[in-house]
Amino acid sequence: MQNPVWHPFGEAIKGKTDLLTEEEKGIFTRGQNAKSNSGPRNIDPYSYRLATGLEAVFGYNELKGDRTRNEELFELLFFVNKK
């Protein structure tokens, strides 16, 4: 069996949920697939749940038509304090 790998979205959101609005935090929590019948393959389950939560937030904002918020979140999560 292979060692689990990390998921970039999961790593990006770890410890940074304070960047989300209250509404986005609710979407994030519901989107985490906490009660999935099938587990992720080759990915640490915790990172996978974080990643699915973040993906739900991006999808929600996109459906709402708030692409600007998605761009802001993406920059904050992936580019701030990166060298």
C-alpha positions as CSV (number, residue, x, y, z in Angstrom):
1,M,0.0,0.0,0.0
2,Q,1.3,3.4,-0.9
3,N,1.7,6.2,1.6
4,P,-1.1,8.7,1.5
5,V,-0.3,11.9,-0.3
6,W,-1.5,15.4,0.5
7,H,-4.0,17.4,-1.6
8,P,-3.0,21.0,-2.5
9,F,-6.5,22.4,-1.7
10,G,-6.4,20.5,1.7
11,E,-3.0,21.9,2.5
12,A,-4.0,25.4,1.4
13,I,-7.0,25.7,3.8
14,K,-5.4,24.1,6.9
15,G,-5.6,26.6,9.7
16,K,-6.9,29.4,7.5
17,T,-10.7,29.0,7.7
18,D,-10.7,32.4,9.3
19,L,-10.3,33.8,5.8
20,L,-13.8,32.5,4.9
21,T,-17.0,34.5,5.5
22,E,-19.6,32.9,7.9
23,E,-21.6,31.8,4.9
24,E,-18.6,30.2,3.3
25,K,-17.7,28.5,6.5
26,G,-21.1,26.8,6.4
27,I,-20.6,25.7,2.8
28,F,-17.1,24.5,3.7
29,T,-18.4,22.4,6.6
30,R,-21.2,20.8,4.6
31,G,-18.9,20.2,1.6
32,Q,-16.4,18.1,3.5
33,N,-17.9,14.7,2.7
34,A,-17.6,13.7,6.3
35,K,-19.9,10.7,5.9
36,S,-18.7,9.4,2.6
37,N,-19.2,5.6,2.1
38,S,-16.0,5.4,0.1
39,G,-12.7,6.8,1.2
40,P,-10.2,8.6,-0.9
41,R,-7.5,6.6,-2.6
42,N,-3.9,7.5,-2.0
43,I,-4.8,10.7,-0.1
44,D,-4.8,11.3,3.6
45,P,-8.6,11.4,4.5
46,Y,-8.2,14.6,6.6
47,S,-6.6,16.5,3.7
48,Y,-9.3,15.1,1.3
49,R,-12.1,16.4,3.5
50,L,-10.5,19.8,3.7
51,A,-10.1,19.9,-0.1
52,T,-13.7,18.9,-0.8
53,G,-14.9,21.6,1.6
54,L,-12.8,24.2,-0.1
55,E,-13.9,23.0,-3.6
56,A,-17.5,23.4,-2.4
57,V,-16.8,27.0,-1.4
58,F,-15.2,27.8,-4.8
59,G,-18.2,26.1,-6.6
60,Y,-20.7,28.0,-4.4
61,N,-19.1,31.4,-5.2
62,E,-19.0,30.5,-8.9
63,L,-22.7,29.6,-9.0
64,K,-23.4,32.8,-7.1
65,G,-21.6,34.7,-9.8
66,D,-18.9,36.0,-7.3
67,R,-15.8,35.2,-9.3
68,T,-14.0,38.1,-7.7
69,R,-14.3,36.4,-4.3
70,N,-12.9,33.2,-5.7
71,E,-10.0,35.1,-7.2
72,E,-9.4,36.8,-3.8
73,L,-9.6,33.5,-1.9
74,F,-7.3,31.7,-4.4
75,E,-4.7,34.4,-4.0
76,L,-4.9,34.5,-0.2
77,L,-4.7,30.7,0.0
78,F,-2.1,29.9,-2.6
79,F,0.1,33.0,-3.0
80,V,0.3,34.9,0.2
81,N,3.5,34.2,2.1
82,K,4.8,31.9,-0.6
83,K,8.3,32.3,-1.8
